[in-house]
Amino acid sequence: MTPSGRLDIRPFACPLTWVKTRIALEGLRQGEVLEVLLADGEPLENVPRSAALEGHAVLSREPAPGGWRLLLRKGQVRHAPAPSWEA
């Protein structure tokens, strides 16, 4: 599988890792794949979880030089419902 995009967020800390990943995913069409290189620890826990919560698929998570390689397939983005101001 050839990713449609590649993002190296190994030098960054949370929450910037998810912010950068989210922006990269926004630039893809639904069904396209993003390769994300990230560090161990919080980024490895938070980025896949946040992606899944927003409707993206975590296709793989494997060790890579200097960290981890994650493949994400852009899905139908789930947005939180807007607050209701009606009484």
C-alpha positions in Angstrom: 0.0 0.0 0.0 1.4 3.4 -1.0 0.4 6.2 1.3 -1.1 9.4 -0.2 0.8 11.5 2.3 3.7 11.3 4.8 4.1 13.2 8.1 7.1 13.0 10.5 6.0 14.2 13.9 8.8 12.5 15.9 10.3 15.8 17.1 7.0 17.1 18.4 5.2 16.6 21.8 1.5 16.2 22.5 -0.9 17.9 21.8 1.0 19.2 18.7 1.4 15.7 17.4 -2.4 15.3 17.0 -2.9 18.8 15.7 -0.3 18.2 12.9 -1.8 14.8 12.1 -5.3 16.2 11.9 -4.3 19.0 9.6 -2.5 16.4 7.3 -5.7 14.2 7.3 -7.8 17.2 6.4 -5.7 17.6 3.2 -6.6 14.0 2.1 -9.7 12.7 0.5 -11.8 10.0 2.2 -10.2 6.6 1.8 -6.7 7.9 1.2 -3.9 6.8 3.5 -1.5 8.9 5.6 1.8 7.5 6.9 2.8 9.1 10.2 6.2 8.7 11.9 5.9 9.3 15.6 7.8 8.8 18.8 7.1 6.3 21.5 5.0 7.2 24.6 2.2 9.8 24.5 2.2 10.3 20.8 1.9 6.6 20.1 -1.0 6.4 22.5 -2.8 9.6 21.7 -2.6 10.0 17.9 -4.2 6.6 17.0 -6.8 7.0 19.7 -7.7 10.5 18.5 -7.8 9.4 14.9 -10.1 6.5 15.6 -12.4 8.8 17.7 -12.7 11.1 14.7 -13.7 8.3 12.4 -10.3 7.4 10.8 -9.0 3.8 10.5 -5.7 2.7 12.1 -4.4 0.3 9.5 -1.1 -0.5 11.1 1.3 0.4 13.9 4.9 -0.9 13.6 8.3 0.0 14.9 10.4 2.2 12.7 13.9 3.8 13.0 13.7 6.5 15.7 10.1 5.6 16.7 7.0 4.1 15.1 5.2 4.1 11.8 1.5 4.5 11.7 -0.8 4.1 8.7 -4.2 5.9 8.9 -7.0 5.7 6.4 -9.1 8.9 6.3 -12.7 8.1 7.1 -15.9 10.0 7.5 -15.0 12.6 10.1 -17.2 12.6 13.2 -17.8 16.0 14.7 -19.1 16.6 18.2 -22.7 17.9 18.1 -23.1 21.7 18.4 -24.4 22.9 21.8 -28.1 23.7 21.9 -28.9 27.1 23.2 -32.7 26.4 23.3 -34.3 26.1 26.7 
